Amino acid sequence: MVRDSLIKIDDDIASAIKAPFLGIYGEQDQGIPLDVVQENQRQLEQHGIEHEIIVYPDAPHAFFNDTRPSSYRADHAEDAWARALDWLREHLMAYGENN
């Protein structure tokens, strides 16, 4: 069962987001279905929140977890890690320069 309150970005949640948002998802994740990811992206756009949403095709939940061979996707995990580090470098550096 999907716990909507934990994964859906509604108007109240969007209005509370004060930082850029990075979302990294597996297309086949049953816990966060693709339609929820797409709706969250629409909410972020509607509220003018800087964001990047990345969806890895055919990747299940926990595709980054190398202790779960059934779900681990090394190529996606490596790319996601590189993107997350780039995101943090960009946004943390920007934060440091502005504060």
SVG drawing of the C-alpha trace seen along z (x, -y; Angstrom):
<svg xmlns="http://www.w3.org/2000/svg" viewBox="-2 -36 33 47">
<polyline fill="none" stroke="black" stroke-width="0.4" points="0.0,0.0 1.3,-3.4 1.5,-5.9 0.3,-8.9 1.0,-11.4 4.7,-10.5 5.3,-10.8 2.8,-13.2 3.7,-16.9 0.5,-18.9 0.1,-22.7 0.9,-22.7 4.1,-20.7 5.2,-22.6 4.8,-26.0 7.1,-24.7 9.9,-23.7 12.6,-26.3 15.5,-24.5 16.1,-23.1 14.6,-19.6 16.4,-16.5 14.2,-13.4 15.8,-10.2 13.4,-7.4 13.1,-4.0 10.4,-3.7 9.3,-0.3 9.2,-1.4 5.9,-0.2 6.2,-2.3 6.4,-5.6 4.5,-5.0 5.5,-7.0 2.2,-8.9 3.0,-10.2 6.5,-11.2 4.9,-13.1 2.3,-14.8 5.0,-15.9 7.0,-17.4 3.9,-19.3 3.5,-20.6 7.2,-21.7 6.8,-23.5 3.5,-25.1 5.1,-26.5 8.3,-27.7 10.6,-25.4 13.9,-24.7 14.1,-20.9 15.5,-18.0 13.6,-14.8 15.4,-11.7 13.6,-8.5 15.7,-5.4 13.9,-3.1 13.2,0.5 14.7,-0.3 12.8,1.0 12.7,-0.3 16.2,-0.3 18.0,-0.1 20.9,-1.9 21.2,0.8 24.1,3.1 23.2,5.5 19.9,6.4 21.0,8.2 17.5,8.6 17.0,4.8 20.5,3.4 21.2,1.7 24.9,0.8 24.7,-1.4 21.8,-3.4 23.3,-3.6 26.6,-4.9 24.8,-7.6 22.5,-8.5 25.5,-8.9 27.3,-11.1 24.2,-13.3 23.6,-13.6 27.1,-14.7 27.0,-17.2 23.7,-18.5 25.1,-19.0 28.2,-20.7 26.2,-23.1 23.6,-23.9 25.8,-23.9 28.3,-26.1 25.6,-28.5 24.3,-28.5 27.7,-29.3 28.2,-32.1 24.9,-33.7 25.2,-33.4"/>
</svg>
